[in-house]
């Protein structure tokens, strides 16, 4: 298992996560009509990229 520094980010088309607690779930505006969700994973969180982005930009 790889560990990263605080503040590092991962990007992917599909990301699998496991956590004990979820906090701060909300809908955020991205571009125009497109919306996304924002949340914090707390207490022993793990994330794995299942499908990488087609176009990185």
C-alpha positions as CSV (number, residue, x, y, z in Angstrom):
1,X,0.0,0.0,0.0
2,X,1.4,3.4,-1.0
3,X,0.9,6.4,1.4
4,X,1.1,10.0,0.2
5,X,1.5,13.4,1.8
6,X,-1.3,15.4,3.2
7,X,-3.0,17.5,0.5
8,X,-2.1,15.2,-2.4
9,X,-4.9,14.6,-4.9
10,X,-5.9,11.7,-7.2
11,X,-7.9,12.0,-10.4
12,X,-9.8,9.3,-12.2
13,X,-12.9,8.5,-14.2
14,X,-14.0,6.0,-11.5
15,X,-12.6,5.9,-7.9
16,X,-13.5,3.3,-5.3
17,X,-13.4,4.4,-1.7
18,X,-13.7,2.8,1.7
19,X,-14.1,4.7,5.0
20,X,-15.6,4.5,8.4
21,X,-17.3,8.0,8.3
22,X,-18.5,10.5,5.7
23,X,-18.8,14.2,6.5
24,X,-19.8,17.3,4.6
25,X,-21.7,15.8,1.7
26,X,-22.9,18.6,-0.7
27,X,-23.6,19.4,-4.3
28,X,-21.2,21.9,-6.0
29,X,-21.3,23.7,-9.3
30,X,-18.6,22.7,-11.8
31,X,-19.3,24.3,-15.3
32,X,-22.6,25.6,-16.5
33,X,-25.3,23.0,-15.9
34,X,-22.9,20.4,-14.7
35,X,-22.8,19.6,-11.0
36,X,-20.6,17.4,-8.8
37,X,-20.6,16.2,-5.3
38,X,-18.1,17.0,-2.5
39,X,-17.5,15.1,0.7
40,X,-14.8,14.3,3.2
41,X,-13.8,10.7,4.1
42,X,-12.8,10.4,7.7
43,X,-11.2,7.7,9.9
44,X,-9.1,5.1,8.0
45,X,-10.1,6.2,4.5
46,X,-8.7,4.4,1.4
47,X,-9.2,5.3,-2.3
48,X,-8.3,3.3,-5.4
49,X,-8.5,4.5,-9.1
50,X,-10.6,1.9,-10.9
51,X,-10.7,3.6,-14.3
52,X,-8.2,6.3,-15.3
53,X,-9.2,9.5,-17.1
54,X,-9.4,9.3,-20.9
55,X,-8.2,12.9,-21.4
56,X,-6.1,14.6,-18.7
57,X,-6.2,18.3,-18.9
